[in-house]
Amino acid sequence: MAEVKTVGVIGAGAMGSGIAHVCALAGYEVFLNDVARDRIDASLQLIDKNMQRQVSRGLVDEIDKREAFARLTPAENLADIGKADFVIEAATENEAVKKEIFKALHPHLTDHTMLASNTSSISITRLASSTDRPERFIGLHFMNPVPVMKLVEVIRGIATDATTYEFAVGFAKSLGKITANAEDFPAFIVNRILVPMINEAIYTLYEGVGTVDAIDTGMKLGANHPMGPLELGDFIGLDIILSIMNVLYDGLADSKYRPCPLLVKYVEAGWLGRKADRGFYDYRGERPVPTR
């Protein structure tokens, strides 16, 4: 990966923070951008905490941690991001927002800059069409939490050239990741399978087949899942689950992808899961308690 030395990350939420984290540890200079400086500062604090956790577990040396953290630079303006060799967008899972980011980024890009989106469900072809370089645009879908999860889905748009794809695979491997190629269809591979399962678990709750505890216990002990589907939905974010279900429903026109009305109701209430302290569990006490 000698041709890429600098990486720009747009979006300092959980995914952007994780991507910046692993890029810095892999030796890349990283510029981290968000709409507000306080979000960038909060992200850097989170990265520092997570890197220190890796040190305490013997996964990273202290000196490597310090050097990696020094490679992280706040970038309050897209102009600072545009000079990077490779830019990864990790903003909210909203197609209009992502397209607006790429359009705003366009005037600041160097001729050689390559682009990627960390979208978990949206068409790479459509996102690429909002840029001036669809042949150098790729989907890199990291899994959450990024420093822990090994998989990266690599998704080509219809215009993505072979060189960009080969670069993206090599870049992901340079971060210590394992890649899986996915075609550019709604939600790709992992979320095409995982998110409808979570939606079905919500239907199971909605129809009174089982309680929150019974559903999660059943899948943990009956299917050997490390986390129950409702607990996992809370971890991912119920707004993200709803967004992906809507992408599947709109993109594939199949009623089996209809979002559960209970999922819609929770999102309307702002009960988005762990990040809102309430979802299918209430996280405000000493231990999570089912909300239904």
C-alpha positions, 0 to 999 in steps of 0.5 A, spaced: 500 500 500 505 504 498 501 509 494 497 511 499 499 514 505 494 518 508 486 516 509 481 521 510 475 519 514 468 523 514 464 521 520 466 521 527 461 516 530 462 509 532 464 506 525 468 512 523 472 512 529 473 505 529 475 506 521 480 511 523 483 507 529 485 501 525 488 505 519 492 509 524 494 503 527 496 500 520 501 506 519 496 511 515 496 518 517 489 519 518 484 526 518 478 525 521 472 529 520 465 531 522 460 536 522 462 539 529 469 539 532 466 536 539 464 530 535 471 529 533 474 530 540 469 525 543 471 520 537 479 521 539 477 520 546 474 514 544 479 511 540 484 513 545 480 509 550 479 503 545 487 503 544 489 503 551 484 497 552 488 493 546 494 495 550 492 492 557 490 486 553 497 485 550 494 486 543 498 492 542 504 495 544 504 502 548 509 505 544 505 503 537 499 505 541 502 512 542 505 512 535 498 510 532 494 516 536 499 521 534 497 519 526 490 522 528 489 529 526 482 533 527 479 535 520 474 540 521 473 542 514 472 538 508 478 541 504 483 538 509 480 531 507 480 532 500 488 532 500 488 525 503 490 519 498 484 515 500 477 518 503 472 513 506 465 516 508 462 513 514 456 518 515 449 516 517 446 511 513 442 516 509 443 516 501 441 524 501 446 525 506 452 521 503 451 524 496 451 531 499 457 529 502 461 527 496 458 533 492 461 538 497 468 534 497 468 534 490 472 541 489 477 539 494 479 532 491 486 531 488 486 528 481 489 521 484 484 521 490 480 514 491 473 514 494 469 509 498 463 509 502 462 504 509 454 504 507 451 498 510 446 497 505 445 503 500 447 502 492 454 503 491 453 505 483 448 510 486 453 513 491 458 513 485 454 517 480 454 523 485 462 524 484 466 525 478 470 519 479 465 513 479 471 508 476 475 510 483 469 509 488 468 503 492 464 500 497 468 498 504 463 495 509 466 494 515 463 491 521 462 494 528 466 494 532 471 495 527 477 494 531 475 487 533 471 485 527 475 481 522 470 482 516 470 487 511 465 487 505 468 490 498 462 492 493 463 494 486 459 499 483 457 498 476 463 503 474 468 501 479 474 499 475 479 493 476 484 497 479 480 500 484 477 493 487 484 490 487 486 496 491 480 496 496 482 489 497 489 490 499 487 496 503 483 492 507 488 486 508 493 492 510 488 493 516 489 486 518 482 484 515 479 479 511 475 481 505 468 478 502 466 480 495 459 482 495 455 484 489 451 491 489 444 489 491 441 492 497 444 491 504 449 486 500 451 480 504 451 480 511 445 485 512 441 482 507 441 476 512 442 479 519 437 485 519 431 481 516 433 476 522 432 481 527 426 484 524 423 477 524 425 477 531 421 484 532 415 481 529 416 475 534 415 479 539 410 484 536 405 478 535 406 475 542 410 469 540 415 470 546 418 475 550 424 479 549 428 475 554 425 468 551 427 470 544 434 472 546 435 466 550 432 462 545 437 464 540 443 464 544 442 457 547 438 454 541 442 457 535 449 458 539 448 466 537 453 470 542 448 475 542 440 475 542 437 478 536 433 484 540 440 485 544 443 485 537 438 490 534 439 495 540 447 494 539 447 496 532 441 502 533 434 501 531 434 507 527 439 503 522 435 497 522 429 500 520 433 504 515 436 497 512 429 494 512 427 500 508 432 499 503 431 492 502 423 493 502 424 499 497 430 496 493 427 488 492 419 490 492 418 483 496 413 484 502 418 479 506 422 485 507 416 490 510 419 493 517 415 491 523 410 496 525 413 495 532 420 497 530 417 503 527 414 505 533 420 504 537 424 509 532 419 514 532 419 514 540 427 515 540 428 508 543 434 507 538 437 502 543 444 503 547 446 509 544 439 512 547 439 508 553 433 505 551 430 500 546 428 493 547 432 493 553 432 499 558 440 501 559 439 506 565 440 502 571 445 497 573 443 492 568 439 492 562 431 490 563 426 489 557 422 494 555 416 489 553 
